[in-house]
Amino acid sequence: VAALIRAEKIPDVVWEPACGPGSITRVLRASGRQVYSTDLVAYDSPDQDCHGWDFLMEKQVPIGVQAIITNPPYKLAGQFATHAMMLCPKVIMLLRLAFLESEGRSIILDGGYLARVHVFRDRLPMMHRDGWEGPKATNTIAFAWFVWCRSHTGPTELHRISWRREG
């Protein structure tokens, strides 16, 4: 998330609709942003404002929200992106780079609103469940931040970013 903040202009008020235990929320709030942090599932986390919100059933964003920023459940990522674009003019999602490889997602990928893709030049560290004491694995999956903007015109820009502080 810190790499995203360095690479992209993030609005002051955002919604994280698949917040989980709050990893994205914590970093955004620490950077001074107001974050509505919701999820369908209760995570018993101080960084989750409320649970029981089915994002795909929502009809509008919370008051004042200028962007949706999330790491959606991967099997629902296409639906999340499509729905988010109907609700909000700016949508930013952390997704597998392989998200680009789909004929079925052509509307959201080739429809003109995908403004930027910030690809991590170094693999993200593997994120393990809170309290996981087992072996720590390295991540073999490439990730990127995908940025959709309704006001975007022209081709999608590709940027390489790093999660490391110096990157």
Secondary structure, 3 states (H helix, E strand, C coil): CHHHHHHCCCCCEEEECCCCCCHHHHHHHHCCCEEEEEECCCCCCCCCCEECCCHHHCCCCCCCCCEEEECCCHHHHHHHHHHHHHHCCEEEEEEEHHHHCCCCCHHHHHCCCEEEEEEECCCCCCCCCCCCCCCCCCCCCCEEEEEEECCCCCCCEEEEECCCCCC
